[in-house]
Amino acid sequence: MKKVPLFMVLALVLCWLPHLSLLDGEDRMLLARTISGMAETEPEAVARMIGEVALNRAADLRFPKDLRSVLDDFTQFRRSPVASRRSLQLADRLLKGERQLAPDIIFFEKRTGGYAFFSS
């Protein structure tokens, strides 16, 4: 049996790391970029609630199961090309389970004077 060089094994592992479901780095960055794109100038509570709506949708049977598909709905969500430090911290807290909104809050709308968050 032929031995495989260590560098080839490492290269294969590194190529597959982004595809492992154990790593939520992609979800973290997508959520943080969405929070930055939607609410960078809003109070932290609003930015947090926008992230929560996205996560609530991913958990709701009426929406796609994965966060990327939910966030790719550009009629509701838009992303910034970069994520701010604040949005990365909020994304971390949200992905760890910290919540303020009820799980059935899956919609938001920007109105004069702020945002409205509601269920179906």
DAUR-V323789 format. One record per run of one state. SS is the DSSP state (H for helix, E for strand, L for the rest). FROM is the first residue (numbers start at 1). TO is the last residue. Records with the same first field share a line. If there is no record, write none. Layout:
SS: FROM-TO + FROM-TO
//
This chain:
L: 1-5 + 18-24 + 40-43 + 60-66 + 72-84 + 96-106 + 112-113 + 119-120
H: 6-17 + 25-39 + 44-59 + 67-71 + 85-95
E: 107-111 + 114-118
//
